[in-house]
Amino acid sequence: MKNFSKIINSFIKTKQFFFLIILFLIVITGTVIYLYQFSKTSRNKKIKLELLWSKSFNSKIIKINHLSNFIVENNRQPEFPIKTVLTEKKLIIFNNKGKINKEVSVLSNERYDISKNGMVFAKLIKNQIVILTDSFKTIGTINLNIRRPVILAEHLSFALTPDGKNIIVLSYIQNTIYFYQVDGKLLNTHKIEYLYGATVKFSGNNKYVAIHIPSWGKGKTNGYLLLLTNKGKQLQKFDHKGCQADFDLSKNAKNIVIAAKEEIVCYNRKGDVILLQKDDSGGIKIDMSDDGRYLAVTKQIDHSVELIDIISGNTLWNFQLKGFDEINSPLVSLDISEYGNYISVVVGKEWSNKNQFFNAYIINKSGTAIWQKSFNTKVNNHCFSSDEKYVLFSGVHNIYLYHTVLY
């Protein structure tokens, strides 16, 4: 009798267990269906951009720190996402409410770079690069072994990592790439046969850097891209046809993409080709989502915008921007949001009229234009915040910060 009772209790417990499993699966399935429907609905909604903040500057804008999310902690007022703006004549630091906190004059013999987080500055003066915090405390000095009375842009360029912990110096005179810590400690050097025209991009997690070498000199017809760690260890070298190329890398450098002569190629960090598309249209710009899944492509020849799924290799859609001339209307800027939900494009309207009019478009992941605006001033750069709630447009003298609202 006792054994029979144990069997009955065991059966009841087993039945209850299976009931809970089934209930759990029903809840999970319902949640997935709801989220899918919500995502599908939100992607088809339009975006209304509300102008949150704008400012004009007396001198040309050189660089703006990367647009951060509005941070809300302990129910306090959110912090303003723009911290630092560098112009030809001033370095301007803003407070948490978007008001100017400090201005520093930039002399004619000085050149600056600012980290993406807006917390660290690098200043080139005479034969030195001085590293400063946002409170202008010196944290490091790099002595340059270049015997020139004045070091010009064609002699040397430099770039801070997004977190401001390391700095890369490209010496075109010495054909050498230097990797430093911001305290001035030399980490690594790379000798390059012909460095002039090289450009630098960092991964969003600060750990990797891609440097494009066009190899213009000595009759070369092929350029290449180097993938390195932020301390200068070379991981890969990607050769490509032609000297010119556009390139990008995902947040963790899992994927690296190059658009060069006749083709678009995406590699993984091991150097394997994961996407190859032949394209000889020229005038191509690319931008990859931070997660490395989606690739936005614009083509000057027909003013088209494409979204490519890097995993499947499929072109998801092709959107044609109407009313623009192949030569007279340059595609000036392209940005894709962190997870590829939105693609934004800026087109100059009239090159012959010094492009006084610019059109901006936002296209959703489904390939539908959900927002458009005309600017009667030059707009040559823009970006989304990582949470996709804010969009920054900047031009020669103006900055516009918008808040995105679905409706």
C-alpha positions in Angstrom: 0.0 0.0 0.0 2.9 2.3 0.9 4.5 1.6 -2.5 1.3 2.3 -4.3 1.0 5.7 -2.5 4.5 6.6 -3.5 3.8 5.8 -7.1 0.7 8.0 -7.0 2.6 10.9 -5.4 5.4 10.5 -7.9 2.9 10.6 -10.7 1.3 13.7 -9.4 4.6 15.5 -9.0 5.6 14.4 -12.6 2.3 15.6 -13.9 2.8 19.0 -12.2 6.3 19.2 -13.5 5.1 18.6 -17.1 2.3 21.1 -16.6 4.7 23.8 -15.5 7.0 23.0 -18.5 4.0 23.4 -20.9 2.9 26.6 -19.2 6.4 28.0 -19.5 6.6 27.2 -23.2 3.2 28.8 -23.8 4.3 32.0 -22.0 7.7 32.1 -24.0 5.9 31.5 -27.3 3.4 34.2 -26.6 6.1 36.6 -25.6 8.1 35.9 -28.8 5.1 36.4 -31.0 4.2 39.7 -29.2 7.7 41.0 -29.5 7.9 40.0 -33.2 4.6 41.8 -33.9 5.7 44.8 -31.9 9.0 45.0 -33.7 7.3 44.6 -37.1 4.8 47.3 -36.3 7.5 49.7 -34.9 9.6 49.2 -38.0 6.7 50.3 -40.2 6.0 53.4 -38.2 7.3 56.8 -39.2 9.8 58.8 -37.2 9.2 62.3 -36.1 12.4 64.1 -35.3 12.0 66.9 -32.7 14.8 69.5 -32.6 16.2 69.3 -29.1 19.2 71.6 -29.4 21.1 73.5 -32.1 24.1 75.8 -32.1 26.1 77.9 -34.6 29.9 78.4 -34.3 32.0 81.3 -35.7 34.7 79.0 -37.0 34.7 75.7 -39.0 33.8 72.6 -37.0 36.6 70.0 -37.0 35.3 67.3 -34.7 32.6 66.5 -32.2 32.7 63.8 -29.6 30.6 60.7 -30.4 27.0 61.2 -29.6 26.3 59.4 -26.3 23.0 58.3 -24.8 21.1 60.5 -22.4 22.1 58.9 -19.1 19.5 59.0 -16.4 20.6 57.9 -12.9 18.7 58.1 -9.6 15.9 60.2 -11.3 18.2 63.0 -11.9 18.2 65.2 -15.1 19.8 63.3 -17.9 23.3 64.3 -19.0 23.7 66.1 -22.3 25.1 63.8 -25.0 27.5 66.3 -26.5 30.5 67.0 -24.4 33.2 68.5 -26.6 33.3 70.4 -29.9 36.5 71.2 -31.7 36.5 74.1 -34.2 39.4 75.7 -36.1 39.7 78.4 -33.4 38.3 77.0 -30.2 37.9 73.8 -28.1 34.5 74.1 -26.4 33.4 71.9 -23.5 29.6 71.7 -22.6 28.0 71.0 -19.3 25.3 68.5 -18.6 22.6 70.9 -19.7 24.1 71.8 -23.1 25.6 75.1 -21.9 29.2 76.1 -22.6 31.3 75.3 -19.6 34.7 76.2 -20.9 36.3 77.6 -24.1 40.0 77.3 -25.0 41.5 79.1 -27.9 43.3 77.1 -30.6 46.4 78.8 -31.9 47.3 78.8 -35.6 50.4 76.6 -34.8 48.3 74.0 -32.8 46.4 71.0 -33.9 44.0 69.0 -31.7 42.3 65.7 -31.6 39.5 64.7 -29.1 38.6 61.2 -28.0 35.1 59.9 -28.9 34.0 60.1 -25.2 35.1 63.8 -25.1 37.2 63.2 -22.0 40.8 63.4 -23.4 42.5 65.8 -25.8 45.7 65.6 -27.8 47.5 68.8 -28.8 50.3 69.1 -31.3 52.5 72.1 -30.7 55.9 72.5 -32.2 57.6 69.1 -32.0 55.4 67.6 -29.2 52.0 66.0 -28.7 50.6 66.9 -25.3 47.8 64.8 -23.8 45.3 66.6 -21.6 42.2 65.6 -19.6 38.9 67.6 -20.0 40.0 69.7 -17.1 43.2 70.5 -19.1 45.6 68.6 -16.8 48.6 67.2 -18.6 48.8 63.4 -18.4 51.5 62.7 -21.0 53.9 64.1 -23.5 55.2 62.6 -26.8 58.4 64.0 -28.2 58.4 63.7 -32.0 61.7 63.1 -33.7 60.8 65.3 -36.7 63.2 68.1 -37.6 60.8 70.7 -39.0 60.2 74.2 -37.8 56.5 73.6 -38.3 54.8 70.2 -38.5 51.9 70.4 -41.0 49.0 68.0 -41.7 50.9 66.5 -44.7 53.8 65.7 -42.3 51.9 63.9 -39.5 48.4 63.0 -38.2 47.4 61.5 -34.9 44.2 59.9 -33.4 43.1 59.1 -29.9 41.4 55.8 -29.2 37.6 56.2 -28.4 38.3 55.8 -24.6 41.3 58.2 -24.7 43.8 55.6 -23.3 46.0 55.2 -26.3 47.1 57.4 -29.3 48.2 56.5 -32.8 50.7 58.7 -34.6 51.1 58.5 -38.4 54.4 60.1 -39.5 54.2 60.5 -43.3 57.7 61.9 -43.4 59.2 58.9 -41.6 56.7 56.4 -43.1 56.1 55.0 -39.6 53.1 54.3 -37.5 53.6 54.8 -33.7 51.4 53.4 -30.9 51.6 55.2 -27.6 49.8 55.1 -24.3 48.6 58.6 -23.4 51.2 58.8 -20.7 53.8 58.9 -23.5 55.0 55.3 -23.3 55.8 53.9 -26.7 54.1 50.5 -27.3 54.9 49.6 -30.9 56.0 50.9 -34.3 55.4 49.8 -37.9 57.5 50.9 -40.9 55.4 51.4 -44.0 56.8 51.8 -47.5 54.6 54.7 -48.4 52.2 56.0 -45.6 50.9 59.2 -47.1 47.1 59.3 -47.3 46.6 56.6 -44.6 43.3 56.8 -42.6 42.4 55.3 -39.2 39.2 53.8 -37.7 38.8 52.2 -34.3 36.4 49.5 -33.1 33.7 50.6 -30.7 35.1 48.5 -27.9 38.5 50.3 -28.1 40.5 47.1 -28.6 41.2 47.2 -32.3 42.2 49.6 -35.0 42.0 49.4 -38.8 44.5 51.5 -40.9 44.0 51.9 -44.6 47.2 52.4 -46.7 46.4 53.6 -50.2 50.0 53.1 -51.5 49.8 56.0 -53.9 53.6 56.2 -54.3 56.1 54.5 -56.6 53.6 53.5 -59.2 51.6 51.1 -57.0 48.0 50.3 -58.0 46.8 48.3 -55.0 46.2 49.5 -51.5 45.7 47.5 -48.3 44.1 47.5 -44.9 45.8 46.6 -41.6 44.0 45.2 -38.6 45.8 45.7 -35.4 45.2 45.7 -31.6 45.2 49.1 -29.9 48.7 48.4 -28.7 50.0 47.9 -32.2 50.1 44.1 -32.7 49.3 43.3 -36.3 46.5 40.7 -36.8 45.7 40.8 -40.5 46.6 42.5 -43.8 43.9 42.8 -46.4 45.0 43.7 -49.9 42.5 45.2 -52.4 42.4 46.4 -56.0 43.0 50.1 -56.6 44.4 52.6 -54.2 41.1 54.2 -52.9 38.8 52.3 -50.6 36.1 52.9 -48.0 36.2 50.6 -44.9 34.6 49.9 -41.6 34.8 47.4 -38.7 32.2 46.2 -36.2 32.2 47.1 -32.5 34.3 44.1 -31.5 36.1 43.9 -34.9 34.5 40.5 -35.5 33.8 41.7 -39.1 35.9 44.1 -41.3 34.5 45.3 -44.6 36.3 47.0 -47.5 34.7 48.6 -50.6 37.4 49.1 -53.2 37.7 48.8 -57.0 35.2 46.4 -58.5 34.1 44.7 -55.2 32.9 44.8 -51.6 34.5 42.3 -49.3 33.8 41.4 -45.7 36.3 39.5 -43.7 36.1 38.0 -40.2 38.9 38.7 -37.7 40.7 35.5 -38.7 41.0 36.7 -42.3 38.3 34.5 -43.9 36.0 36.0 -46.6 32.4 35.9 -45.3 30.9 38.2 -48.0 32.0 39.1 -51.5 30.0 41.3 -53.9 31.3 42.4 -57.3 30.5 46.0 -58.0 32.3 48.3 -60.5 29.9 51.3 -60.2 32.4 53.4 -58.2 31.7 56.2 -55.7 30.6 53.7 -53.0 30.3 54.6 -49.3 29.7 51.9 -46.7 28.8 51.7 -43.0 28.4 48.6 -40.9 26.1 48.2 -37.9 28.0 47.8 -34.6 26.9 44.2 -34.2 28.5 43.4 -37.6 25.2 42.0 -39.0 24.2 44.6 -41.5 26.0 46.7 -44.2 24.6 49.9 -45.6 25.9 50.9 -49.0 25.4 54.1 -51.1 26.3 54.5 -54.8 26.9 57.9 -56.3 26.2 56.7 -59.9 22.4 56.2 -59.3 21.9 57.6 -55.7 20.8 54.2 -54.5 20.9 53.0 -50.9 21.2 49.2 -50.1 21.0 47.1 -47.0 23.0 43.9 -47.1 22.6 41.0 -44.6 26.2 40.0 -44.0 25.4 36.6 -42.6 23.2 35.5 -45.6 24.9 37.6 -48.2 21.6 38.8 -49.5 20.7 42.4 -50.5 17.6 43.0 -48.4 16.5 46.1 -50.4 17.6 48.8 -52.8 16.1 52.3 -52.2 16.5 55.0 -54.9 16.8 58.6 -53.9 15.0 60.6 -56.6 15.6 64.0 -58.1 19.4 64.0 -57.8 22.1 64.4 -60.5 25.0 61.9 -60.7 27.7 64.6 -60.7 25.9 67.6 -59.3 24.5 66.0 -56.2 27.1 64.3 -54.0 26.2 61.7 -51.4 28.1 63.3 -48.5 27.3 61.2 -45.4 26.0 57.7 -44.4 25.3 56.2 -41.0 23.6 53.0 -39.8 22.3 52.6 -36.3 23.9 50.1 -33.9 21.6 47.2 -34.7 20.8 48.2 -38.3 17.3 49.4 -37.5 17.8 52.8 -39.2 20.0 54.0 -42.1 20.5 57.7 -42.6 21.8 59.4 -45.7 22.7 63.1 -46.5 22.8 64.3 -50.1 24.1 67.7 -51.4 21.5 69.2 -53.8 23.6 71.5 -56.1 27.3 71.1 -56.4 27.5 74.0 -58.9 25.8 76.2 -56.4 28.3 75.3 -53.7 25.8 72.8 -52.2 23.8 75.3 -50.2 20.9 72.8 -49.9 21.2 69.4 -48.3 18.5 66.6 -48.0 18.6 64.1 -45.2 16.7 60.8 -45.2 16.1 58.1 -42.6 15.2 54.6 -44.0 14.1 51.8 -41.7 15.2 48.1 -41.9 12.4 47.3 -44.2 13.6 49.7 -46.8 10.9 52.4 -46.3 11.8 56.1 -46.0 10.3 57.2 -42.7 11.7 60.7 -42.4 13.1 63.4 -44.7 14.3 67.0 -44.1 15.9 69.7 -46.2 18.6 71.9 -44.7 19.5 75.2 -46.3 23.0 75.0 -44.9 25.8 72.5 -45.5 25.5 69.2 -43.6 28.5 66.9 -44.0 28.3 64.5 -41.0 25.7 62.8 -38.8 25.3 59.9 -36.4 22.8 58.0 -34.3 23.2 57.5 -30.5 23.6 53.8 -29.7 20.0 53.6 -28.2 18.7 55.1 -31.5 16.8 57.8 -29.7 18.9 60.7 -30.9 20.4 61.9 -34.2 23.1 64.5 -34.6 23.6 66.4 -37.9 26.6 68.7 -38.2 27.9 71.0 -40.9 30.6 73.6 -41.4 29.3 75.9 -38.7 26.2 74.3 -37.3 25.1 71.4 -35.1 21.5 70.1 -34.9 20.5 67.5 -32.3 17.2 65.7 -32.8 15.1 63.4 -30.6 13.5 60.5 -32.5 9.8 59.8 -31.8 7.8 56.9 -33.4 4.2 57.6 -34.3 
